[in-house]
Amino acid sequence: MMLRRTSFTRYLAICSLMLFALFGAANAQDLNTQMSNANKAWEAGQYDKCQALFERIVKNYGGRAPMLYGPKFGVIYYRKGLTELKLANIAKRGNNQDDAAKWFEKATESFKMCYEKFPNGAPGMAQTTNTAHKAALQRWAEASMGIGEYKKAIDLYKKFLKEREKRDKILPTPGGFYINLAICHFLMDEPKIAEGIRHFETALKNKETMKTSDSGIVAAFLALSQAVIANDDEQAMVDFLNKNRADITLEPYQMLEYIPVLLKLAGNALESKMYKAAFGLYALIPGSDDVIQDIDARVAQLGGRRGIKDGLNLIELERLKSGKAKLQKRQSDGISHDAQTLTAMAYLQDNAGNQRGVYGVLEQLEFYYPKCKKREDNLFNLVRVSSLIGEIFDTEEYGSRFLKDFPESDHCESVRRMMLSSLFFGGEYKKSLEVSSYMIDKVEPGTEQHDICLFVLGGSHFYLGNFKEAQPFLDQHVKEYPESKFVMHSEYFQGSNLTRLQYWDKAAELLDAFLEKYPEPVKNIYLPNALYDRANCHFSESEYPPALTIIERLESEFGQSVVIDMAYNMKGNIYESTAKRDEAERYYLMAIDVAEKRNNRLVAGEALSYLVGMLGQEKIDKKPNPRIKDAVPHYDKFMTTYPSSPYKPQVVVYGMPAMKAVGREDEGLENLQGVISNLAGLQNQMFLEECVNAYSKAFLEKQGNTPEMLKEFYYNFPGIDISNKRVLALLRIATIGVYESEIQKAIAEKDDVKRRRYEQDIQTLFKDLRSEFNPKDLTNFVLLKVGDNLREKTSTPKLAVPYYEELLSRDDTFGQFKARLGIADVLGYSDSIEDNKKAITQLTEVYERAKDDEATQEKALFRLVEINAKVGDWKACEERARQYLKEKHNKKAAMVSYLFAVSFDKRNMTEDALAYYGMVYSRYTGYLTISAPSVKRVMEIMWNRDLKKGAMVGKGDEAKPLTIDDRQAAYSEIGWKYIASTRRIREENKKVTDEEKALWDEVAALVKEYESSGLVKTVEELKAERTRR
C-alpha cells in the first residue's frame, strides 16, 4: 500500500527531480537513492537515520552546491534542520536535556546554512530557487529558543517580519509564531513581561483563525509563570488569569505532561508568598482520575488507530497509554500529585480564612487518600472544621469514623463533643438532602447510619416539596427499619406524601393505620396534621360528611394547631361544593383571620382567592349572581396585601366578572395582563392557560374589540420577551381558540365566507407555530394542539409524532394519554402491520389507564375497533365494538355498528351479519358511507343464499319461516326500497361526497342487475299483481 505523501516527502521528491537534472547520471542516481531513503526513514519515524542521510548528502555534495545547484540546494539543509528539530523535541520530551541541546544546536547550524549560504538571486549561483529561504529564518529562531538564545530568536523573528513577502508562510502557524515571540520575551535574561503578554494574548484571542496549538498555549503560560515568579510580579499573573483563564485551560489528558512543571512553579510561588498566583497555578492542575478518564475517552475515540489529528493536536495512542500507566503507578505507590495539590490548597484556603475551603480539601484527602500517614490529623481536622461551618451531619459521620479507626487517639473526647445528630430536626432540609444523598450509597444497609440517612433523605424531600422523589425512600425506611426511633416520623411522612401525589386511596389506608397506631397527642406530634390529611382524602373523593367529621374534631381538640387555618379553608370548600355559600363564606373569613394573626400569608391569600372565586361568579344556578360585586373588596385586599401570593392568577381570573360588574373592566384586564407577563418569566407557569383564556374572553366582551385586534395584541404582548417561545406559542393557541369559536358562530349564522376565512387563518397560525417554534419550547397544552392539528387536519400526520413524543418525555403528565392516543392513531394509519400492532397495544393502555378522561377513552376504543378491522383481527374487532356500544358511547356509534356487522360477515357468520347490517342501514339510512355498503352486502348475501319462501332461518327457538324468496327480498324489499328512500339525498344534498355517491351508485347498479336478471319479479310487476287483486 502506498504511503500518504506528506509535505516533507513532497519537498524531497521535488528536490530529487531538480537535482537529477543538474547532476550527472551516476551522481544523480546515488543522490536520488539517498534522498528516497531519507524520505522513507522520515515516514517510518526513524529520525536518527533520516538525519544521518542528510548529513552524508550535504557532506558529499555541499561543497560545490552553490555553484552547481544554486539556491535550491538550501532546501536540503532546511530539511536536515527540520529532522534535527524533531530529534531535539523528542529528547526534550524524554527529559534528555543533553541530547536536546545537541540537536537544537545542529538545527540552528542547518537553518543558518539554508538562509545565509543559499539566498535567492545571489550572483555566481545557478539560477534556481530556495523555496525554504524565509521559512529557514523562522525555524532558525525556533532552534535558537531551544538552546536558550531568546534575544537571538526575537531578532530572527523580527528579521523575518521585515523581509517577509506576502507569499511567505508564518511558521509553524500564525498562532505558533506569536506564542514563540511571547515565550522569548518571558524567558530572555531581562524578561519583558508586558510585551510577552501582548504577543501571548494575540495568539489566544485569535486561536481558531491563527491555529494556535494547545501545547503552545501551555508552554507560553509556563514561561509566563517562570517570569512573574523570577521578577516578583504576582499581579501580572493574577491579571492575566482573570482575563484569560478559559483560554489557557486544556483537556486533562493534554495537561498531564505539564503537571510536574506546574507543581514546581506553584510551589515556588507559594515559597515566595505569592498566594494568589500559587492558587491560580494549582487550580490548573487536573486530578488524576479526571486525567485517566479523559485518556480512556481519547483511546476509545481512536478506535484502535495509532493516532488521529484533532484540529491542531495530534492524539497518539502510545503516548496516551504511557501517560496513563505512569499516572496509575504513582497512584498505587501513594505518591499521586493530587495529595500534594490538595495539601497546598488547604494551606492557601486557611491563609485566606476560608474554613469551608479547608473543609472541602480535607474531605477529599479523607476520601481519596485513606492510606496517608497524616490521616489521623486530617480526619480530626475534618471533624473540627465541619463542626465550625455547621455541617452537623458530616460531623457525626466523620466523628464516628474517627472513633472507629483511632479509638486510642488523644483526640477522641474532642471528637465526641463535636458530634451532633440534629441536622434534619434543625430544619436544614436542603443541606440534609445534600448530605444524605451523598451518603446513602456509602453507608452499610442495616446499620444505624443507613437508618438515619434513609430517613433524612425521604424526610428532606418531603419538606422540600419533592414528593415524587420522597415516596420510595419513605416506603423503604418504614419497611426496612420498623424499630427505628424515627419510624413514627416516616410513617406520617409516608401517608401525608401520598396525599401530595394525589394517591388518595393508598394515602387514606396508611393514614388510618397511622392514626390507629399513634392515637395519643402527647406522643404523636403529627396527630393534627394526619387528621387534616385524612380529611383531605375524603374531600378529594367528594366524601364530604366524613371529611366534615374530622375537621370538626380538629376544631374541638386542636383549635390551636398549625393546620387549623387550612382546615377552615377546606371546610369552606366543602360548604361551597354543597351550595352552602353563607357557611362557606364564614369559614373562609375565619381562615383569613387565623392565618393573618399567625402571619401565614400563603393560607390567607388562598382563602381570599376562594372568596373572590365564589362571590365573583357571574351566575348561580343559571341566574345572575346578586352578590357579584361583593367579591371586589376581597379582590382589592388581595391585590394590595398579598400581591406576591401564588394564588394571584386565580384571583385575577375569577375576579374579572366582578371587576366588570363594578365598571373596572380595564383595571381587571390590566391585572390579567400583568399576571400573564409575570408568569411568562417563571419556570412554573401554573394557571397561565386559564389566565390567557380569561383575558381573551374579557377582551372580546369589551365593546369595539375584535378577534383580529386580540390576535394583534397577542403577537405583541407587553412584557413578554420574543425569546419566550413557550408563552408566545400559548398566545397563538389562544388566538386559534378564539377563531374556532368564531367558526362556530359563522356556522350557526350560515356565513360560509366568514367560516372559510377563519378556517384559513387557523391553518396559517398552525403553520407558523410549526415553523417558528421548536417542540421543546412549547407547553404540553400547545404540543397537543399542534400535534392534533397535524394529525387531523393535514396530509402529513406523521409530523405530529415529535410533538407527542416531546410531551411524553417530560415529568409533567398533563395530556400524556392524549399524546399516547395521537401516536397510536398515526401508527394505526401506517401501511405496516407491525406499526398497526403497536398502535393496538398503545391504545389498549390508553383505554385502560385514562379513567378520568372519558373522551380520550372513547377515541381509543373507537380506533381499536378500526385498526383491528384493518389488520383483519375480526374477533377483536367484534369485542371492542361490542364494548364501545355497551358503554353507550355515541360519537362514532354509526361506524362502530357498521364494523361490528362487518366483523361477522368476514368470519362467514351469515345470520349475524345479516341482522347487524340490517340494524345499520335501518338506523343510519341517511349516512350513505355505511348504509349503502350494508345494503349491498345484505343483497349479495341473500342473493347467494337463495332460500325459498317457507325456508326456516334463525337459530333454535328464534327460527322463523321466510315469507318471501331471498332473491326477491334482496331486490324489491331491501335494495329497491333503499334506493327509492335515499335518492333525494344522493341527488339533492350538497354535503354528500363523491365517495358516498359512488357507494350509493353501486347499490343502484346491483338493484338494476337483479331487476334485469329475469330471476325475480320487477317492482312494476308486483304493483300490477297487487292491482289485479
C-alpha positions, 0 to 999 in steps of 0.5 A, a space after each residue: 500500500 502506498 504511503 500518504 505523501 506528506 509535505 516533507 516527502 513532497 519537498 524531497 521528491 521535488 528536490 530529487 527531480 531538480 537535482 537529477 537534472 543538474 547532476 550527472 547520471 551516476 551522481 544523480 542516481 546515488 543522490 536520488 537513492 539517498 534522498 528516497 531513503 531519507 524520505 522513507 526513514 522520515 515516514 517510518 519515524 526513524 529520525 536518527 537515520 533520516 538525519 544521518 542521510 542528510 548529513 552524508 548528502 550535504 557532506 558529499 555534495 555541499 561543497 560545490 552546491 552553490 555553484 552547481 545547484 544554486 539556491 535550491 540546494 538550501 532546501 536540503 539543509 532546511 530539511 536536515 534542520 527540520 529532522 534535527 528539530 524533531 530529534 531535539 523535541 523528542 529528547 526534550 520530551 524524554 527529559 534528555 536535556 543533553 541530547 536536546 541541546 545537541 540537536 537544537 544546536 545542529 538545527 540552528 547550524 542547518 537553518 543558518 546554512 539554508 538562509 545565509 549560504 543559499 539566498 535567492 538571486 545571489 550572483 555566481 549561483 545557478 539560477 534556481 530557487 530556495 523555496 525554504 529561504 524565509 521559512 529557514 529564518 523562522 525555524 532558525 529562531 525556533 532552534 535558537 529558543 531551544 538552546 536558550 538564545 531568546 534575544 537571538 530568536 526575537 531578532 530572527 523573528 523580527 528579521 523575518 517580519 521585515 523581509 517577509 513577502 506576502 507569499 511567505 508562510 508564518 511558521 509553524 502557524 500564525 498562532 505558533 509564531 506569536 506564542 514563540 515571540 511571547 515565550 522569548 520575551 518571558 524567558 530572555 535574561 531581562 524578561 519583558 513581561 508586558 510585551 510577552 503578554 501582548 504577543 501571548 494574548 494575540 495568539 489566544 484571542 485569535 486561536 481558531 483563525 491563527 491555529 494556535 496549538 494547545 501545547 503552545 498555549 501551555 508552554 507560553 503560560 509556563 514561561 509566563 509563570 517562570 517570569 512573574 515568579 523570577 521578577 516578583 510580579 504576582 499581579 501580572 499573573 493574577 491579571 492575566 488569569 482573570 482575563 484569560 483563564 478559559 483560554 489557557 485551560 486544556 483537556 486533562 489528558 493534554 495537561 498531564 505532561 505539564 503537571 510536574 512543571 506546574 507543581 514546581 512553579 506553584 510551589 515556588 510561588 507559594 515559597 515566595 508568598 505569592 498566594 494568589 498566583 500559587 492558587 491560580 497555578 494549582 487550580 490548573 492542575 487536573 486530578 488524576 482520575 479526571 486525567 485517566 478518564 479523559 485518556 480512556 475517552 481519547 483511546 476509545 475515540 481512536 478506535 484502535 488507530 495509532 493516532 488521529 489529528 484533532 484540529 491542531 493536536 495530534 492524539 497518539 495512542 502510545 503516548 496516551 497509554 504511557 501517560 496513563 500507566 505512569 499516572 496509575 503507578 504513582 497512584 498505587 505507590 501513594 505518591 499521586 500529585 493530587 495529595 500534594 495539590 490538595 495539601 497546598 490548597 488547604 494551606 492557601 484556603 486557611 491563609 485566606 480564612 476560608 474554613 469551608 475551603 479547608 473543609 472541602 480539601 480535607 474531605 477529599 484527602 479523607 476520601 481519596 487518600 485513606 492510606 496517608 500517614 497524616 490521616 489521623 490529623 486530617 480526619 480530626 481536622 475534618 471533624 473540627 472544621 465541619 463542626 465550625 461551618 455547621 455541617 452537623 451531619 458530616 460531623 457525626 459521620 466523620 466523628 464516628 469514623 474517627 472513633 472507629 479507626 483511632 479509638 486510642 487517639 488523644 483526640 477522641 473526647 474532642 471528637 465526641 463533643 463535636 458530634 451532633 445528630 440534629 441536622 434534619 430536626 434543625 430544619 436544614 432540609 436542603 443541606 440534609 438532602 445534600 448530605 444524605 444523598 451523598 451518603 446513602 450509597 456509602 453507608 452499610 444497609 442495616 446499620 444505624 447510619 443507613 437508618 438515619 440517612 434513609 430517613 433524612 433523605 425521604 424526610 428532606 424531600 418531603 419538606 422540600 416539596 419533592 414528593 415524587 422523589 420522597 415516596 420510595 425512600 419513605 416506603 423503604 425506611 418504614 419497611 426496612 427499619 420498623 424499630 427505628 426511633 424515627 419510624 413514627 416520623 416516616 410513617 406520617 411522612 409516608 401517608 401525608 406524601 401520598 396525599 401530595 401525589 394525589 394517591 388518595 386511596 393508598 394515602 387514606 389506608 396508611 393514614 388510618 393505620 397511622 392514626 390507629 397506631 399513634 392515637 395519643 397527642 402527647 406522643 404523636 406530634 403529627 396527630 393534627 396534621 394526619 387528621 387534616 390529611 385524612 380529611 383531605 382524602 375524603 374531600 378529594 373523593 367528594 366524601 364530604 360528611 366524613 371529611 366534615 367529621 374530622 375537621 370538626 374534631 380538629 376544631 374541638 381538640 386542636 383549635 390551636 394547631 398549625 393546620 387549623 387555618 387550612 382546615 377552615 379553608 377546606 371546610 369552606 370548600 366543602 360548604 361551597 361544593 354543597 351550595 352552602 355559600 353563607 357557611 362557606 363564606 364564614 369559614 373562609 373569613 375565619 381562615 383569613 383571620 387565623 392565618 393573618 394573626 399567625 402571619 401565614 400569608 400563603 393560607 390567607 391569600 388562598 382563602 381570599 382567592 376562594 372568596 373572590 372565586 365564589 362571590 365573583 361568579 357571574 351566575 348561580 344556578 343559571 341566574 345572575 349572581 346578586 352578590 357579584 360585586 361583593 367579591 371586589 373588596 376581597 379582590 382589592 385586599 388581595 391585590 394590595 396585601 398579598 400581591 406576591 401570593 401564588 394564588 394571584 392568577 386565580 384571583 385575577 381570573 375569577 375576579 374579572 366578572 366582578 371587576 366588570 360588574 363594578 365598571 373596572 373592566 380595564 383595571 381587571 384586564 390590566 391585572 390579567 395582563 400583568 399576571 400573564 407577563 409575570 408568569 411568562 418569566 417563571 419556570 412554573 407557569 401554573 394557571 397561565 392557560 386559564 389566565 390567557 383564556 380569561 383575558 381573551 374572553 374579557 377582551 372580546 366582551 369589551 365593546 369595539 374589540 375584535 378577534 383580529 385586534 386580540 390576535 394583534 395584541 397577542 403577537 405583541 404582548 407587553 412584557 413578554 420577551 420574543 425569546 419566550 417561545 413557550 408563552 408566545 406559542 400559548 398566545 397563538 393557541 389562544 388566538 386559534 381558540 378564539 377563531 374556532 369559536 368564531 367558526 362556530 358562530 359563522 356556522 350557526 349564522 350560515 356565513 360560509 365566507 366568514 367560516 372559510 376565512 377563519 378556517 384559513 387563518 387557523 391553518 396559517 397560525 398552525 403553520 407558523 407555530 410549526 415553523 417558528 417554534 421548536 417542540 421543546 419550547 412549547 407547553 404540553 397544552 400547545 404540543 397537543 394542539 399542534 400535534 392534533 392539528 397535524 394529525 387531523 387536519 393535514 396530509 402529513 400526520 406523521 409530523 405530529 409524532 415529535 410533538 407527542 413524543 416531546 410531551 411524553 418525555 417530560 415529568 409533567 403528565 398533563 395530556 400524556 394519554 392524549 399524546 399516547 392516543 395521537 401516536 397510536 392513531 398515526 401508527 394505526 394509519 401506517 401501511 405496516 402491520 407491525 406499526 398497526 400492532 403497536 398502535 393496538 397495544 398503545 391504545 389498549 393502555 390508553 383505554 385502560 389507564 385514562 379513567 378520568 378522561 372519558 373522551 380520550 377513552 372513547 377515541 381509543 376504543 373507537 380506533 381499536 375497533 378500526 385498526 383491528 378491522 384493518 389488520 383483519 383481527 375480526 374477533 377483536 374487532 367484534 369485542 371492542 365494538 361490542 364494548 364501545 356500544 355497551 358503554 353507550 358511547 355515541 360519537 362514532 356509534 354509526 361506524 362502530 355498528 357498521 364494523 361490528 356487522 362487518 366483523 361477522 360477515 368476514 368470519 362467514 357468520 351469515 345470520 349475524 351479519 345479516 341482522 347487524 347490517 340490517 340494524 345499520 342501514 335501518 338506523 343510519 339510512 341517511 349516512 350513505 358511507 355505511 348504509 349503502 355498503 350494508 345494503 349491498 352486502 345484505 343483497 349479495 348475501 341473500 342473493 347467494 343464499 337463495 332460500 325459498 319462501 317457507 325456508 326456516 332461518 334463525 337459530 333454535 327457538 328464534 327460527 322463523 319461516 321466510 315469507 318471501 324468496 331471498 332473491 326477491 327480498 334482496 331486490 324489491 324489499 331491501 335494495 329497491 326500497 333503499 334506493 327509492 328512500 335515499 335518492 333525494 339525498 344522493 341527488 339533492 344534498 350538497 354535503 354528500 361526497 363523491 365517495 358516498 355517491 359512488 357507494 350509493 351508485 353501486 347499490 343502484 347498479 346491483 338493484 338494476 342487475 337483479 331487476 334485469 336478471 329475469 330471476 325475480 319479479 320487477 317492482 312494476 310487476 308486483 304493483 300490477 299483481 297487487 292491482 289485479 287483486 
